[in-house]
Amino acid sequence: MKKDTLDRRTKIANDIMFYIYTHIDIDIDIEGLSYDLGISKFYMHRVFKEAFGKNIYESIKSIRLQKASNLLLTNKLSTISNIANMCGYSSQTSFLKVFKQRFQMTPKEWRNGGYKLYSAAIMDSFKQISDREVDFTHIEPTIVKMPKMESYYIRNQGYNKNVKKVWQKLYTWILGNDFKEYQQIALYHDNPAITPHESCQYIACVVTSEKIKTHSLFPKFTISDGIYAKFDIVGEYGDVFRFIHWVYHEWLPASGYETTTKPAFSIYKKNHFLSDDQTFELSFYLSISI
């Protein structure tokens, strides 16, 4: 396969996935999406499945359920019907059916504590988490309004060893362009405490206003503006997932805030995927509403 063809197919697959995540609250029009991309539905489905191993409809269903499962445990003031609507379900009956098929419990049972065992099994399966005790309860966030940020990115399917390779590739591009001012940002579409890590979408991003000197094969997308709770934390490899677990499962339900379908993200001051000692210093941003 020619390189330009591979690049084009990768961009199409990424554009489709980006569209799904940013329009998960509505009825996604596949016909309209193929028209906007200027390709046939058949070609669009084939490219997407080659890239992600699932067809588009399976991915939409999976992402809706991932979003809903997270909102059920964080948004205590929202009804189950409200959450179903936020995740693109027009019928609460259909939502109840597909949710029980996926999680072997009803949304009400999940919300009332059923998620805890499910989450514990996922966290136990994540080999990079050490046995050391980490306490985040002393961390107090600040509430900030963030602007939109245009980023260049690489998407990685799953939280795995390939994430380091992704950051090394982006850093090579940074050095090749001699960027002096830039931000390294990790974007988390999923809550890794309740979504199997092989299914999580990890997005490594670079934001810069400097002129690009070398050709970029990386696609661009906009990180959403809005109101966020900002947490400043330091730690070592694996602590980020412990922290996300604490934020979603403990801090948010007790905070009086709710979250949205916008992805959380981290802005690195020190990136543990690129540091010799595998430690990090970052600010974690969680979209919130009241």
HELIX and SHEET records of a PDB file:
HELIX    1   1 LYS A    3  THR A   22  1                                  20    
HELIX    2   2 ILE A   30  LEU A   37  1                                   8    
HELIX    3   3 LYS A   41  PHE A   52  1                                  12    
HELIX    4   4 ILE A   56  THR A   74  1                                  19    
HELIX    5   5 ILE A   80  MET A   86  1                                   7    
HELIX    6   6 GLN A   92  PHE A  103  1                                  12    
HELIX    7   7 PRO A  107  GLU A  109  1                                   3    
HELIX    8   8 TRP A  110  GLY A  114  3                                   5    
HELIX    9   9 TYR A  115  SER A  125  1                                  11    
HELIX   10  10 ASN A  162  GLY A  176  1                                  15    
HELIX   11  11 ASP A  239  TRP A  246  1                                   8    
HELIX   12  12 VAL A  247  TRP A  251  3                                   5    
HELIX   13  13 LEU A  252  SER A  255  1                                   4    
SHEET    1   A 4 THR A 142  MET A 146  0                                        
SHEET    2   A 4 GLY A 226  GLU A 236 -1                                        
SHEET    3   A 4 THR A 279  SER A 289 -1                                        
SHEET    4   A 4 GLU A 258  THR A 259 -1                                        
SHEET    1   B 8 THR A 142  MET A 146  0                                        
SHEET    2   B 8 GLY A 226  GLU A 236 -1                                        
SHEET    3   B 8 THR A 279  SER A 289 -1                                        
SHEET    4   B 8 ALA A 264  LYS A 270 -1                                        
SHEET    5   B 8 GLN A 183  TYR A 188 -1                                        
SHEET    6   B 8 GLN A 201  VAL A 207 -1                                        
SHEET    7   B 8 MET A 149  GLN A 157 -1                                        
SHEET    8   B 8 LYS A 220  ILE A 223 -1                                        
END                                                                             
